[in-house]
Amino acid sequence: MKQESQQERADRNFVELLQGARVAVTGVQVLFAFLLTVPFSPGFAQLSLADRWLFYVALVSAAVASICYIAPTAQHRVLFRQGRKETLVRRSNLYGILGALALAVSMTTATMLVIDYLFGPTLAWGTAAVIAVLALWTWFGQPALNRSDDQDSSGGTAVPSPSSGGEAVSSSRDD
């Protein structure tokens, strides 16, 4: 099996980051578009000041998530053929993490706003807490725990190689 070069790895990692962002960006765009229409509905005038602030946080965090998820593609266009793919990969990974955090905030506050409007603040706060914890655990906590699993002394993960008869070979940590 041929060893991939740093440039090939950067290209592969960037494509993988973009593929992951495509899944998230669709949800972010739908949420953002919905939030943009809410103030024009008749019931919006009935919202309390606290609910308007929840709406503000939901809307702005959805905008931030959209910006973060779109940034890698826009920057790729600007940096095209500049030999900065590794920088772009690292930056895109950071934007993906920031976008996911902003999306978690937007989903949590938007849900809290609707639940508060329908059922009151007690259920809204409880539901928001569950959603926030679930998002933080599944998107960040669990993967953070897995980062340290099965690490060998060279900083890579021991992975069985199909061509080595099941022997473990070290893989890169950027996968």
C-alpha positions in Angstrom: 0.0 0.0 0.0 1.3 3.4 -1.0 2.0 5.9 1.8 0.1 9.2 1.1 2.0 12.4 1.0 1.3 15.4 3.3 -0.4 17.1 0.4 -2.5 14.1 -0.4 -3.5 13.8 3.3 -4.4 17.5 3.4 -6.5 17.1 0.3 -8.3 14.0 1.7 -8.8 15.7 5.1 -10.3 18.8 3.5 -12.7 16.8 1.4 -13.8 14.9 4.5 -14.3 18.1 6.4 -16.4 19.5 3.6 -18.5 16.3 3.4 -19.2 16.6 7.1 -20.1 20.2 6.8 -22.6 19.5 4.0 -24.7 17.5 6.5 -24.7 20.2 9.1 -25.1 23.2 6.8 -28.4 22.0 5.4 -29.9 21.8 8.9 -28.4 25.2 9.8 -29.8 26.8 6.7 -33.3 25.4 7.3 -33.2 26.6 11.0 -31.8 30.0 10.0 -34.4 30.5 7.2 -37.2 29.5 9.6 -36.0 31.9 12.3 -35.8 34.7 9.8 -39.6 34.3 9.1 -40.7 34.1 12.7 -40.9 37.9 13.5 -43.3 38.4 10.6 -45.9 35.9 12.1 -48.8 37.3 14.0 -48.0 35.6 17.3 -44.5 37.1 17.5 -46.0 40.4 19.0 -47.2 38.4 22.0 -43.7 37.3 23.0 -42.4 38.5 26.3 -39.1 40.4 26.5 -37.3 37.3 27.7 -38.7 35.3 24.8 -37.5 38.0 22.4 -34.0 37.7 23.8 -34.2 33.9 23.4 -35.2 34.5 19.8 -32.3 37.0 19.4 -29.8 34.4 20.7 -31.3 31.6 18.5 -31.2 33.8 15.4 -27.7 35.2 15.9 -26.2 31.8 16.8 -27.8 30.3 13.6 -26.2 33.1 11.6 -22.8 32.4 13.3 -23.2 28.7 12.6 -23.9 29.4 8.9 -20.9 31.6 8.6 -18.6 29.0 10.2 -19.9 26.2 8.0 -19.6 28.2 4.8 -16.2 29.7 5.7 -14.1 26.7 4.5 -15.6 26.8 1.0 -15.2 30.5 0.7 -11.6 30.5 2.0 -10.8 27.6 -0.4 -11.9 29.8 -3.3 -9.7 32.7 -2.1 -6.7 30.5 -1.3 -7.1 28.3 -4.4 -3.6 27.1 -5.7 -1.8 29.0 -3.0 -0.3 25.9 -1.4 -2.0 26.5 1.9 -4.2 23.4 2.1 -2.9 22.3 5.6 -3.6 25.7 7.0 -7.1 25.5 5.4 -7.7 22.1 6.9 -6.8 23.2 10.4 -8.8 26.3 10.2 -11.8 24.5 8.7 -11.7 22.0 11.5 -11.8 24.9 14.0 -14.7 26.5 12.1 -16.6 23.2 12.1 -16.2 23.0 15.9 -17.3 26.6 16.3 -20.2 26.1 13.9 -21.4 23.0 15.9 -21.2 25.0 19.2 -23.2 27.9 17.6 -25.7 25.3 16.2 -26.2 23.7 19.6 -26.9 27.2 21.1 -29.4 28.0 18.3 -31.2 24.7 18.5 -31.4 24.9 22.3 -32.6 28.5 22.5 -35.1 28.0 19.6 -36.5 25.0 21.3 -36.6 26.8 24.6 -38.5 29.7 23.0 -41.2 27.4 21.5 -41.6 25.3 24.6 -41.8 28.5 26.8 -44.5 29.9 24.4 -46.5 26.7 24.5 -46.1 25.5 28.1 -44.3 28.0 30.2 -40.8 28.5 31.6 -40.4 25.4 33.8 -40.7 22.9 31.0 -38.8 25.2 28.7 -35.8 25.4 31.0 -35.8 21.6 31.6 -36.1 20.8 27.9 -33.4 23.2 27.0 -31.1 21.7 29.6 -31.6 18.2 28.2 -31.1 19.4 24.6 -27.9 21.3 25.5 -26.5 18.4 27.5 -27.3 15.9 24.7 -25.8 18.1 22.0 -22.6 18.8 24.1 -22.2 15.1 25.0 -22.8 13.6 21.5 -21.0 16.2 19.6 -18.1 17.0 21.9 -17.9 15.0 25.2 -18.0 11.5 23.8 -15.6 12.2 21.0 -13.2 13.9 23.4 -13.1 10.8 25.5 -12.5 8.7 22.4 -9.5 10.9 21.4 -7.4 9.2 24.1 -8.6 5.7 23.5 -6.1 3.2 22.0 -3.4 5.8 21.6 0.1 4.3 21.1 3.3 6.0 22.2 3.9 7.5 18.8 0.8 9.6 18.9 -1.2 7.5 16.4 -3.9 4.9 16.8 -3.1 1.2 16.3 -5.2 0.0 13.4 -5.1 -3.4 11.9 -3.8 -3.3 8.3 -5.5 -5.5 5.8 -2.3 -5.9 3.9 -0.2 -6.9 6.9 -2.2 -9.9 7.9 -3.9 -8.2 10.8 -0.8 -6.6 12.3 -1.3 -3.2 13.8 0.1 -0.3 11.9 0.2 3.3 13.2 -2.2 5.7 11.5 -2.2 9.5 11.6 -4.1 11.4 14.3 -5.7 13.8 11.7 -8.1 11.2 10.5 
